């Protein structure tokens, strides 16, 4: 047999096999899954009870549903907010009870299936920009409470916006493949050897809180481990969600429980504050949770085992080209002058900060952790803690995007990461440009 026909035959066989595999995946992911939908109990009157509506409102706060399902300047929960992904933009749906464009025609079972199985009322697969890989752990009674609350919102006519995803990511077959690789419906099972606080915290962090959606690294297909919170760059936002499993980043195993509760409640504690996407989470969600639930989350977060990657666990000086910055280098000296001119007035001559206003930079893990993406974002775009009941008038930092060049930002950060006892790697203009433009490695 000649070589060309043989290669052609092999190509056809590979195509047939690939088609069969995709068809199998399609069948596995489009089969009727109602058999795993526990039927809801209770009457329509029970669904409308004030206690259940209040519980549903609380749970939607815990899930931070309004943030994604509200367009800028739009009606709360009416959808239309664009969520950018590496594959295109997904627009959130209308959660109000409008019969034609919202959830007005949805049953409790439909709503449960969306959370638990990632399927719409029609059975179509939902895009994982809706974090059903985490919401799958939400209990049925909690889903019913959320449904009751959403069904009692004022209906808003807001037709769905068409997603702008590239082919083949805009196909149901692609979603079926993605689900086969990364998603398995599940339920939260309490750990009998753990405390009630730990189990409540695990349920909120893993489920409604969907913390892993940001705090886990994603691969080229957007997949991640929903139980792994070892840090990751948030796609398209260029903010790094630091590891919740490592004290050098955002781990809290060495914190007092009350300090964690205060940070989630107010957004600020001595030595730490939340900025960027996490500021929105605190403002819209965690500040509204009960102290008991926040305590549970704190207990669970404190228990997370270290899962940092091997290279990040090495001493700073052992990281090859990312060796500790030299405080006497020309870049650091230039950064010192920039600091004196732009930063010292608020953060102090020695990086000591001002209690209750401007954070300390000396020994601040946000300054010294391996990823510098957040530092770049803060300097370029400003840093703003959330306005909360416990901190209603937070101090902010102005943006320097139009003031400092990439080279100057790199020098400033190199100085910050090598001054006052800080021992972190230098920052180059390439690092700054990469974070500024989103051209990630």
Secondary structure, DSSP 8 states (H G I E B T S, - for coil): --HHHHHHHHHHHHHHHHHHHHHHHHHHHHS--GGGS----S-HHHHT-HHHHHHHHHHHHHTTHHHHTB-TTS-TT-B--EEEETTEEEE----S--TTTSSTT--HHHHHHHHHH-B-TTS-B--TTS-HHHHTTS-HHHHHHHHHHHHTS----------EE-TTTTSHHHHHHHHHHH---------TTS-HHHHHHHHIIIIIT-THHHHB---TTS---TT--SBEE-TTT--EE--TT-TTTT--TTS-HHHHHHHHHHSEETTEE--THHHHHHHHTGGGS-HHHHHHHHHHHHT------HHHHS-GGGSGGG-B--TTSHHHHHHHHHHHHHTHHHH-TTS--BTTTB---TT-HHHHSS--HHHHHHHHH-EE---BTTBTT--EE---TTT--HHHHHHHHHHHTTSTT---B---HHHHHHHHHT---
